[in-house]
Amino acid sequence: MTKDSLILASICMTSTEDRERNIEEALHWVAHAAARGADWVLLPEVFAYHGSYDRIHEMGEVEGGTLGTRLAAAARQHKICLFAGSFGEQAAQGELSEADVKGRLGHRRVFNTCFVFDRQGQRVAKYRKTHLFNLYSAKGEALYCESDGFMAGDEPMTFDLEGFRVGLGICYDLRFPGYFERMAKDQALDIIVLPSAFTLHTGMDHWELLLRARAVEQQAYMFASNQTGDHGRGRSSYGHSMIVDPWGYVLANTGAVPGVAIAEAQKARIQAVRDRLPALRNRRPELYE
């Protein structure tokens, strides 16, 4: 199916350690977005479990597990393309050694993975978060390390869906413009999809700024979801799931509360921006590499 325009719906929610409650809430918002006419629906990062790393492996599952099956069924039921935020994906049997799976603190780790399901419930893409947020003090003490709970992927993901060129990122990836340049190296991106759990304090200063910057740089829609509110254990997220157009205009924003941001993405708008300002054609990559 090729479309000239799409209704995008970006979900904002507050996930905690209660996995089943999180999943039920996510499915509620997916149904709500579909009822409002959404074609593509995006959940936030770690929507199924936002809790301590000592339980993160047991809260995850291998590809094709129960959660993936439920998400595929939701996409099929509502006849939408579902970008399933991200959740913990256990390494497949034999994929990694036990030493690789265990982190610095001894916890068994998972990949932070986004699965994409089409309107028939078929998986059409899978992306494992590549940039992990590790924060150290000036003395080298670990203050917060995503790598204690997650393993990093190493494959960018771009694909075509319903006539649009899509690039996938997750949260911290947003801070690395070179990553998006790499994804767009062979073919310009039309829509960049970014599920997140962007923190409250950094989000206030950087979230919208970075989303708009990436949209302007790539002359593409930014389709970004975020967690919001208090997750427990001293963690809180900024919210403001957004859809930004290729000129950097914010088309929809949930604000700091749970909900759905809805806006239309148009091929004609993408082309109009690129015709008005031919920055993609004016690039000189031989100077940048």
C-alpha positions in Angstrom: 0.0 0.0 0.0 1.4 3.4 -1.0 -0.1 6.5 0.5 0.4 10.2 -0.1 -0.4 11.2 3.5 -0.7 9.5 6.8 -2.3 10.3 10.2 0.4 9.8 12.8 -0.4 9.2 16.5 2.2 9.5 19.2 1.4 8.2 22.6 2.6 9.6 25.9 2.2 7.4 29.0 3.7 6.7 32.5 5.2 3.2 32.8 6.2 1.7 36.1 7.4 -1.7 37.4 3.9 -3.1 36.9 4.3 -4.8 33.6 0.7 -6.0 33.0 -0.7 -2.6 33.9 1.7 -0.9 31.6 0.8 -3.2 28.7 -3.0 -2.8 29.3 -2.5 1.0 29.3 -0.5 0.9 26.1 -3.1 -1.2 24.3 -5.8 1.2 25.6 -4.0 4.2 24.0 -3.4 2.3 20.8 -7.1 1.6 20.5 -7.9 5.2 21.3 -5.5 6.4 18.6 -6.9 4.0 16.0 -10.5 5.2 16.9 -9.3 8.7 16.0 -8.3 7.6 12.6 -4.6 7.0 13.0 -2.7 5.2 10.3 0.6 4.8 12.3 0.7 4.6 16.1 3.9 5.0 18.2 4.4 3.9 21.8 7.2 5.2 24.0 10.5 3.6 25.0 10.4 0.9 27.7 6.6 1.1 27.7 6.1 -2.4 29.1 8.5 -2.2 32.0 10.2 0.8 33.5 11.8 -0.6 36.6 14.9 -1.8 38.3 17.6 -3.6 36.3 17.8 -6.6 38.6 14.4 -7.7 37.1 14.8 -6.4 33.6 15.7 -9.8 32.0 12.7 -11.6 33.5 10.5 -8.7 32.4 11.7 -9.0 28.8 11.1 -11.8 26.3 12.6 -13.3 23.1 11.3 -12.2 19.7 8.0 -13.8 19.0 7.0 -14.0 22.6 3.6 -13.2 24.3 4.0 -9.4 24.2 5.0 -9.4 20.6 2.0 -11.6 19.7 -0.3 -9.2 21.5 1.1 -6.2 19.8 0.9 -7.8 16.4 -2.8 -8.7 17.1 -3.5 -5.1 18.1 -2.0 -3.8 14.8 -4.1 -6.4 12.9 -7.3 -5.7 14.8 -7.1 -1.9 14.4 -5.7 -2.0 10.9 -2.8 0.2 11.8 1.0 0.2 11.5 2.2 -0.1 15.1 5.6 1.1 16.1 5.9 -0.7 19.4 8.0 1.8 21.3 10.6 -0.4 22.8 10.8 -3.2 25.4 13.4 -5.6 26.7 14.3 -8.3 24.2 16.2 -11.2 25.5 19.1 -12.5 23.4 18.1 -15.6 21.4 19.6 -18.9 22.5 23.2 -19.1 21.4 23.3 -15.5 20.2 25.6 -14.3 23.0 27.7 -15.8 25.7 26.5 -15.6 29.3 29.4 -13.3 30.0 28.2 -10.9 27.3 24.7 -10.9 28.7 25.8 -10.1 32.3 26.4 -6.5 33.0 28.8 -4.7 35.3 26.6 -5.3 38.3 25.9 -8.9 37.5 22.4 -8.5 36.1 21.3 -10.4 33.1 20.7 -7.7 30.4 18.4 -7.3 27.4 18.4 -5.4 24.2 16.2 -2.2 24.1 14.3 -3.1 21.0 11.6 -1.4 18.8 9.5 -3.8 16.7 7.3 -2.5 13.9 4.1 -4.3 12.8 2.1 -3.6 9.6 -1.6 -3.6 9.2 -1.7 -7.4 8.9 0.3 -7.8 12.1 3.5 -8.9 10.3 6.8 -7.7 11.7 8.3 -5.4 9.1 11.3 -3.9 11.1 13.3 -4.3 14.2 15.8 -1.9 15.8 18.0 -2.4 18.8 19.0 0.9 20.5 22.6 1.6 19.6 23.5 4.6 21.9 23.3 3.8 25.7 23.4 6.7 28.2 26.3 6.1 30.6 27.0 9.0 33.1 30.1 9.1 35.2 31.3 11.7 37.8 34.6 13.6 37.4 36.2 10.9 39.6 35.0 8.1 37.3 32.2 6.9 39.5 29.2 5.5 37.7 26.2 7.8 38.4 23.7 6.2 35.9 24.6 3.5 33.4 22.0 2.2 30.9 24.6 -0.5 30.1 24.0 -2.0 33.5 20.6 -3.2 32.2 20.8 -3.1 28.4 23.1 -4.3 25.7 23.7 -2.1 22.7 22.7 -2.9 19.1 25.0 -2.0 16.3 22.7 -1.9 13.2 20.9 1.3 12.0 17.5 0.6 10.7 15.9 2.2 7.6 13.0 0.7 5.6 10.1 1.6 3.3 6.6 1.5 4.7 3.5 2.5 2.7 5.5 4.7 0.4 7.5 6.6 3.1 11.2 6.1 3.9 11.5 5.5 7.6 14.5 5.7 10.0 14.3 4.3 13.5 16.0 5.7 16.6 15.4 5.4 20.4 15.7 8.2 22.9 19.5 8.9 23.4 20.1 8.4 19.7 18.5 11.8 19.2 21.7 13.5 20.5 23.9 12.1 17.7 23.2 13.9 14.4 25.8 11.8 12.6 23.7 8.7 13.2 20.8 10.2 11.3 23.2 11.4 8.6 24.3 7.8 8.2 20.8 6.5 7.9 20.1 9.1 5.2 23.3 8.5 3.3 21.9 6.5 0.5 18.3 7.8 0.5 16.7 10.7 2.2 14.4 9.9 5.2 10.8 11.0 5.1 9.8 10.1 8.7 12.2 9.6 11.7 10.5 7.6 14.4 11.8 8.0 17.9 10.3 6.3 21.0 11.8 7.8 24.2 11.9 8.0 28.0 13.7 11.3 27.9 14.2 12.5 31.5 12.4 15.5 33.0 15.5 17.7 33.6 17.2 17.2 30.3 13.9 17.1 28.5 12.9 20.6 29.6 16.0 22.1 27.9 16.8 19.8 25.0 13.9 17.6 23.9 12.0 19.9 21.6 15.2 21.7 20.5 16.8 18.4 19.3 13.6 17.1 17.7 13.2 20.3 15.7 16.9 20.3 14.8 16.9 16.7 13.5 13.7 17.5 11.5 15.3 20.6 9.9 18.6 18.8 9.2 16.9 15.9 7.4 13.9 17.8 6.1 11.8 15.0 7.4 9.0 14.5 9.9 10.0 13.7 13.5 7.5 11.2 14.9 8.5 11.1 18.6 6.9 9.7 21.7 8.0 10.1 25.3 7.3 8.8 28.7 5.9 11.3 31.3 5.7 11.7 35.0 7.1 9.7 37.9 8.2 6.1 37.3 9.4 5.4 40.9 12.9 5.0 42.2 13.6 8.7 41.6 13.1 8.6 37.9 10.8 10.9 36.0 10.3 11.8 32.3 9.4 15.0 30.5 6.5 13.9 28.3 5.6 16.1 25.4 5.2 13.4 22.7 5.4 15.4 19.5 5.1 15.4 15.7 7.4 17.9 14.0 7.2 18.7 10.3 10.2 19.0 7.9 10.4 22.8 8.4 10.7 22.3 12.1 7.1 23.3 13.0 5.6 21.4 16.0 2.3 20.0 14.6 1.1 18.2 17.8 2.3 17.9 21.4 0.7 16.0 24.3 2.3 18.3 26.9 3.3 16.7 30.1 0.2 14.5 30.6 -0.6 11.0 29.2 -2.4 11.2 25.9 -2.0 11.1 22.1 -0.6 13.7 19.7 -2.1 13.4 16.3 -1.0 15.1 13.0 -0.9 14.5 9.3 2.3 13.7 7.4 2.2 14.6 3.7 4.6 13.7 0.9 3.7 17.0 -0.7 4.9 18.9 2.4 8.2 17.0 2.4 8.8 17.8 -1.3 7.8 21.4 -0.8 10.3 21.9 1.9 13.1 20.3 -0.1 12.2 22.4 -3.1 12.2 25.6 -1.1 15.5 24.9 0.6 17.6 22.4 -1.4 19.9 21.6 1.5 19.9 17.8 0.9 21.1 18.4 -2.7 23.7 21.0 -1.6 25.5 18.6 0.7 29.2 17.8 0.1 29.7 14.5 1.9 33.3 14.2 0.6 34.2 17.0 3.0 32.5 15.4 6.0 34.0 11.9 6.0 
